């Protein structure tokens, strides 16, 4: 089963590469994504029923955290893939062979990261994710997208190189203590109390910076606005929801090892500090941001900050962070896809040119506005629940300073983001509009609506099955040694 | 056998400075290639009873770091017709001084990290940290894309060197993963460099400054 989850998207990648028709190829995406979602759900059900989904001598293992992430990735990818045929039809002048192949390869690599219980294998998969997303960023073939790709690859691979050095340090910390040197995750947690502290300390810093770069935490976030600003909305969603989530999984694995060892308090403080710093940096750059796609990138920096902050606060906030992982990813779907539609309708993504989106593309305009309300934590949407859980835990545990700063930052972001979003959707659209301009249509509208439906549902009602998975994963992360 | 390790490492460290101090891209490529070859040979001396797996690793590193990647870079350099890094953000003298400072700090820092008994007294850890540092210097202070790729290669060399301490304990998959990723990465970057040159008719990343706040 574990192999199937990886081989299935890989074979689809090969199929997409072999498929000769530019018109038919995009339809592989929803079909493949549906198949993958089916496999993922089967795997989760089987694992919950007590079956062990493992492979490669336990290098791959579906654990409680993996179940949540796998289910989330399957859903996110499926909804995105529904948008793909409509989008690629609009871009029919360009070959989408590499695009579709990269999308499937990326899915396979994200699956390996999720399942991986070996830090080396996880690292290789993370690097492969970076490489497979490169061609996606360069899909538009403009000098700006080239610049974004270059920065993404260079900063991403430096981050990933540091993560490798960190993995080596970690392996060395067990070698130094005379333990059998290993990068197997479960064994590291068991050995954690006996690992050599200076090496563990250095390893955590390097791994956190390395995978934090892939997550886009401040101050290693500099690739993000460029990349998210230039990619198609579809890729933006998968980057902001999928790839960053995988990097977060990597950070969580490392954090768990440190928690079990002598560096628990240090790791916790780093998580809280970096979380708040990311939120603050995002808030500063979001105020007076004229480019609404770059604004979404800073929003992603902010929410990655919320994730690590939640885990750092601990207790119920870990549950909140995991729920927020899902909420953030799905809400980013609404925002990136509707922003992509608006961008297409105006041929610009700065608020100087884009006004009155509600009048010109009513459907996308309204969804963009709703997406903004949802992501900034307005009820009754999902992010409200998860952010409130995190805040509530901080206050209840007496971490008033952290809670207060968290609340302050959320407010600044709300005001900053609100100004840009309202400028986009309100007012009179500029006069000139050529007859062939993009209009809302079913194929690029319905997927966004589905994202919205899920985000709304998670705000009002969390299905018991999901609740159980989240509780299990939170408990798994909180276990010591 | 062990006596030869430190001289090799010192030679590799000297190549750091050659790379930092030269404006000629070809010389820098050759220095990094030579460093890769030296590092590729090291496992033979560190682990005398290396076995078939180790020999394959040595061969793989030797060919990739020493020949394939440099050939690729030289090809990219010819393609875009650029020979020199003219104005780095920090001039060559300052680069060299910073490099020396970093190497010194690497020695001090490595001292604070407790080493396993069989590794004490070896230069491996400070040398690896110093390469990582030099790599960062090149990445941040050079304008030309190829020079930045070379910086990345130095960074990878440093990490590879540290990995050698774990050769016996680490599975082959991880080792080969390092080499493969290195290769593909430079490959992809090479293609991109090619595109940068077509778009801007020069290979400087200075042109890549449209996207900023």
Interface residues (C-beta under 8 A of the other chain):
Chain A: X120 X121 X123 X124 X127 X128 X131 X134 X138 X143 X144 X146 X147 X148 X149 X150 X151 X153 X154 X157 X158 X161 X164 X165 X168 X169 X171 X172 X175 X176 X178 X180 X181 X182 X183 X196 X198 X199 X202 X225 X226 X229 X230 X285
Chain B: X112 X113 X114 X115 X116 X132 X136 X139 X145 X148 X152 X155 X156 X158 X159 X162 X163 X165 X166 X168 X169 X170 X171 X173 X174 X177 X178 X181 X184 X185 X188 X189 X192 X195 X196 X199 X200 X205 X207 X208 X209 X210 X211 X213
